[in-house]
Amino acid sequence: MLVLRELYRESEVTCKSELRVNRRTFNIICEMLRDIGGLSGTKNMSLQEIVAMFLYMLAHHKKNRSIGQYFFRSGETVSRQSHLCLRAFLKLHEVLLYNSTPISDDCEDERWKSFKNCLGALDGTYSNENVPSQEQPKYRRRKGTIAMNVLGVCAPNMQFIYVLPGWEGSAHDMRVLRNALSRPNGFRVPRGK
């Protein structure tokens, strides 16, 4: 509970820095995971601690051993609770993911009316990253910064319908798109009528 108090309860700034969400969002996530995902606390771990452990693991890309030491839990407990939390998150897909509809023929929006029957717009962007020194050459962009290439697709209402992060900054946009299209459960382009 000491770690949970440090991460979540003491400071809004610490919560954002360590869990990558503010306290209000953290509480909403916990409620959704409980009510929709079916996640519950155990005799020895509260629901909030399970979710905080999972978010901390994702936010800082930590391994079970590191998380176990930080949260004073065994590797087996960390693994089991992380898998349960992930399964609960996956059950939220119907609530959190947006199903887009094509641009209609009678669209009035000047930005979108030229894209009849399209689902949205696709583009790549770069996010600056901190990577180990031995990995930096792969992530160095042509402009010299260390970054990750991220592919994003959003619907006309500006909601993301597909995101593929993780590519090195040196990777060409077409390479990232080809990879997204070739993945078994990746980005799919709907067939025309």
Number of C-alpha atoms within 10 A of each C-alpha: 12 9 14 17 12 13 23 23 13 11 14 14 15 17 22 16 14 18 23 17 19 17 19 10 12 20 15 11 17 21 17 18 23 17 13 15 20 15 22 20 14 10 6 6 14 14 18 19 21 24 26 22 24 22 19 19 19 13 14 12 11 13 13 18 14 15 21 18 12 11 17 13 15 14 16 12 14 24 17 11 22 19 13 19 24 15 15 20 20 13 16 16 11 10 9 10 12 14 11 16 12 13 19 14 11 8 13 10 10 8 9 15 15 13 16 14 14 19 20 21 15 15 12 17 13 17 13 13 15 11 14 7 7 7 12 17 14 16 23 19 19 9 8 11 16 22 23 24 23 20 20 17 19 18 20 18 8 10 14 18 18 17 17 17 15 14 20 22 27 19 15 13 17 10 11 20 18 11 14 18 14 12 10 8 8 13 18 12 9 8 5 6 4
